[in-house]
Structure formats: C-alpha cells, structure tokens
Amino acid sequence: MAVLFVASWCPFCTRSSPAFQAAAEKSGIAWATMDLSDDDNPLWDTFSIEVVPTIIVFRDGKPEFRRDGFFGRGLSETAIDETVAQMKLL
C-alpha cells in the first residue's frame, strides 16, 4: 500500500494529489492519503517526514520505500509515476 502524506496548507500537495490518485488507480495499487495539516500530528515524527507531499510505500505494515517531495517543488508527475512503478516491483 502507498500512502501520500499531504497538508491542506501545501500548494504542492494540491497539485500532486490528483496525479498520485490517477497513477495509483491506473496501476491498480492500493493507496491512501494522510492529511498532516496539524503540525502536532505524531506521524511527522513517526515517519520522519520533513516535507509534504511525501509518498511512503508500506509492506506488511512497515515502510519499504519512500519518495520525499522537494522544498519549494513538491513531487513531479515523473516522480509519482516512478514511485508507482517501483511499487509494482515490490
């Protein structure tokens, strides 16, 4: 399962979310979106998330692979597509 970590105040998340959803649905992978808009959300620390959007791929409930967004740029559609392709290999 892939989880896209986003925040409502992040303009890059607004752009990345639909691209991630489309790529995940097209490939048939399981996915979810987790809203980290609250700065006190413990998931920031639990998964060492420093920037949103970030995609973390889980296997058996444990992080297996991740793609972190870039400050001031977020995640490109290419990065999202590469992450979805990587999931198919896991």
Backbone as CSV, one residue per row, in Angstrom:
resi,resn,N_x,N_y,N_z,CA_x,CA_y,CA_z,C_x,C_y,C_z
1,MET,0.840,-1.181,0.000,0.000,0.000,0.000,0.882,1.241,0.000
2,ALA,0.470,2.234,-0.767,1.179,3.507,-0.810,0.342,4.552,-0.093
3,VAL,1.004,5.390,0.684,0.319,6.475,1.370,0.960,7.783,0.942
4,LEU,0.120,8.703,0.489,0.565,10.050,0.134,0.274,10.943,1.332
5,PHE,1.329,11.463,1.944,1.202,12.363,3.083,1.132,13.785,2.550
6,VAL,0.065,14.503,2.926,-0.184,15.853,2.428,-0.586,16.765,3.585
7,ALA,-0.693,18.047,3.282,-1.222,19.028,4.230,-2.075,20.018,3.445
8,SER,-3.167,20.451,4.045,-4.098,21.337,3.348,-3.477,22.684,2.990
9,TRP,-2.466,23.102,3.747,-1.827,24.395,3.501,-0.721,24.321,2.444
10,CYS,-0.492,23.138,1.895,0.607,22.923,0.939,0.098,22.994,-0.507
11,PRO,0.513,24.008,-1.280,0.049,24.097,-2.667,0.580,22.961,-3.541
12,PHE,1.722,22.421,-3.201,2.282,21.313,-3.979,1.485,20.038,-3.758
13,CYS,0.912,19.892,-2.570,0.064,18.737,-2.276,-1.204,18.778,-3.116
14,THR,-1.757,19.969,-3.267,-2.970,20.140,-4.063,-2.728,19.706,-5.499
15,ARG,-1.545,19.975,-5.991,-1.200,19.600,-7.358,-0.840,18.115,-7.461
16,SER,-0.145,17.579,-6.476,0.336,16.203,-6.526,-0.747,15.167,-6.247
17,SER,-1.707,15.513,-5.416,-2.729,14.531,-5.018,-3.489,13.931,-6.200
18,PRO,-4.019,14.747,-7.123,-4.740,14.144,-8.254,-3.830,13.293,-9.145
19,ALA,-2.584,13.718,-9.337,-1.652,12.949,-10.169,-1.346,11.600,-9.518
20,PHE,-1.161,11.604,-8.200,-0.902,10.361,-7.481,-2.119,9.448,-7.555
21,GLN,-3.286,9.992,-7.308,-4.518,9.200,-7.344,-4.696,8.559,-8.720
22,ALA,-4.508,9.323,-9.783,-4.677,8.800,-11.143,-3.671,7.701,-11.446
23,ALA,-2.405,7.917,-11.082,-1.371,6.910,-11.346,-1.626,5.638,-10.546
24,ALA,-2.026,5.789,-9.298,-2.279,4.616,-8.448,-3.483,3.829,-8.946
25,GLU,-4.546,4.521,-9.285,-5.741,3.836,-9.775,-5.484,3.152,-11.110
26,LYS,-4.728,3.806,-11.974,-4.408,3.230,-13.285,-3.609,1.941,-13.136
27,SER,-2.712,1.909,-12.158,-1.867,0.733,-11.974,-2.525,-0.328,-11.097
28,GLY,-3.618,0.035,-10.440,-4.331,-0.939,-9.609,-3.712,-1.171,-8.238
29,ILE,-2.845,-0.286,-7.793,-2.222,-0.461,-6.480,-3.127,0.103,-5.384
30,ALA,-2.967,-0.425,-4.192,-3.707,0.090,-3.039,-3.047,1.387,-2.585
31,TRP,-3.853,2.385,-2.244,-3.298,3.677,-1.863,-4.227,4.375,-0.887
32,ALA,-3.684,5.363,-0.217,-4.453,6.203,0.705,-3.770,7.557,0.786
33,THR,-4.510,8.532,1.263,-3.960,9.858,1.513,-4.076,10.143,2.998
34,MET,-3.008,10.667,3.595,-2.995,11.013,5.014,-2.755,12.507,5.147
35,ASP,-3.699,13.200,5.779,-3.604,14.646,5.955,-2.812,14.972,7.217
36,LEU,-1.706,15.687,7.036,-0.850,16.096,8.147,-0.935,17.604,8.386
37,SER,-2.107,18.187,8.138,-2.261,19.635,8.277,-1.968,20.123,9.688
38,ASP,-2.211,19.285,10.672,-1.940,19.637,12.069,-0.449,19.424,12.352
39,ASP,0.253,20.491,12.681,1.693,20.389,12.946,2.016,19.473,14.122
40,ASP,1.037,19.228,14.988,1.246,18.360,16.151,0.973,16.891,15.850
41,ASN,0.623,16.571,14.616,0.350,15.184,14.265,1.619,14.361,14.481
42,PRO,1.546,13.293,15.276,2.747,12.498,15.578,3.330,11.772,14.369
43,LEU,2.578,11.662,13.283,3.099,10.968,12.099,4.264,11.714,11.462
44,TRP,4.345,13.030,11.676,5.509,13.779,11.187,6.792,13.136,11.715
45,ASP,6.803,12.866,13.016,7.994,12.284,13.649,8.083,10.785,13.438
46,THR,6.958,10.105,13.505,6.955,8.647,13.365,7.625,8.217,12.066
47,PHE,7.327,8.931,10.985,7.872,8.563,9.677,8.931,9.539,9.173
48,SER,9.436,10.391,10.056,10.497,11.353,9.717,10.160,12.159,8.464
49,ILE,8.952,12.669,8.426,8.512,13.471,7.286,8.934,14.911,7.525
50,GLU,9.713,15.430,6.606,10.198,16.802,6.712,9.538,17.730,5.712
51,VAL,8.974,17.154,4.655,8.330,17.962,3.623,7.153,17.166,3.058
52,VAL,6.091,17.881,2.758,4.960,17.253,2.081,4.851,17.869,0.697
53,PRO,4.417,17.124,-0.278,3.964,15.750,-0.195,5.128,14.763,-0.110
54,THR,4.857,13.661,0.557,5.784,12.533,0.636,4.968,11.261,0.437
55,ILE,5.514,10.342,-0.335,4.874,9.043,-0.541,5.696,7.999,0.206
56,ILE,5.018,7.193,1.004,5.679,6.066,1.663,4.925,4.798,1.276
57,VAL,5.670,3.810,0.814,5.109,2.525,0.428,5.327,1.565,1.594
58,PHE,4.244,0.931,2.008,4.289,0.007,3.139,4.125,-1.431,2.668
59,ARG,4.869,-2.315,3.303,4.717,-3.755,3.082,4.643,-4.405,4.458
60,ASP,3.602,-5.174,4.663,3.374,-5.815,5.965,3.386,-4.792,7.096
61,GLY,2.853,-3.607,6.826,2.730,-2.568,7.837,3.996,-1.784,8.134
62,LYS,5.061,-2.056,7.399,6.331,-1.364,7.636,6.752,-0.605,6.379
63,PRO,7.355,0.580,6.566,7.820,1.340,5.397,8.860,0.542,4.602
64,GLU,8.621,0.451,3.309,9.502,-0.310,2.423,10.264,0.611,1.468
65,PHE,9.629,1.691,1.075,10.183,2.594,0.066,9.513,3.949,0.257
66,ARG,10.234,5.016,-0.024,9.623,6.339,0.093,10.151,7.279,-0.969
67,ARG,9.330,8.269,-1.256,9.710,9.335,-2.181,9.318,10.637,-1.503
68,ASP,10.303,11.409,-1.116,10.056,12.678,-0.443,9.936,13.802,-1.464
69,GLY,9.015,14.713,-1.189,8.903,15.903,-2.018,10.109,16.798,-1.797
70,PHE,10.276,17.759,-2.672,11.368,18.720,-2.560,10.821,20.046,-2.071
71,PHE,11.558,20.699,-1.175,11.144,22.011,-0.702,10.947,22.938,-1.890
72,GLY,9.817,23.593,-1.919,9.533,24.561,-2.968,9.152,23.970,-4.313
73,ARG,9.072,22.622,-4.405,8.705,22.000,-5.679,7.715,20.857,-5.523
74,GLY,7.687,20.207,-4.387,6.786,19.071,-4.185,7.275,17.838,-4.927
75,LEU,6.345,17.104,-5.521,6.648,15.906,-6.306,6.179,16.114,-7.739
76,SER,7.034,15.817,-8.680,6.653,15.930,-10.085,5.831,14.704,-10.486
77,GLU,5.123,14.813,-11.588,4.378,13.650,-12.091,5.334,12.513,-12.425
78,THR,6.524,12.848,-12.893,7.526,11.817,-13.188,7.913,11.072,-11.917
79,ALA,8.142,11.790,-10.837,8.496,11.150,-9.562,7.361,10.267,-9.062
80,ILE,6.137,10.729,-9.227,4.976,9.939,-8.815,4.894,8.673,-9.659
81,ASP,5.028,8.803,-10.965,4.978,7.631,-11.855,6.091,6.642,-11.530
82,GLU,7.291,7.149,-11.240,8.410,6.266,-10.879,8.133,5.523,-9.573
83,THR,7.507,6.202,-8.622,7.187,5.574,-7.352,6.150,4.476,-7.541
84,VAL,5.145,4.749,-8.338,4.112,3.736,-8.622,4.746,2.541,-9.347
85,ALA,5.642,2.802,-10.292,6.337,1.714,-10.986,7.176,0.889,-10.018
86,GLN,7.834,1.555,-9.074,8.642,0.866,-8.068,7.761,-0.044,-7.218
87,MET,6.551,0.406,-6.925,5.640,-0.417,-6.121,5.344,-1.732,-6.797
88,LYS,5.227,-1.719,-8.115,4.923,-2.951,-8.846,6.053,-3.964,-8.719
89,LEU,7.262,-3.482,-8.447,8.413,-4.379,-8.315,8.542,-4.973,-6.916
90,LEU,7.879,-4.367,-5.948,7.989,-4.836,-4.558,7.111,-6.039,-4.308
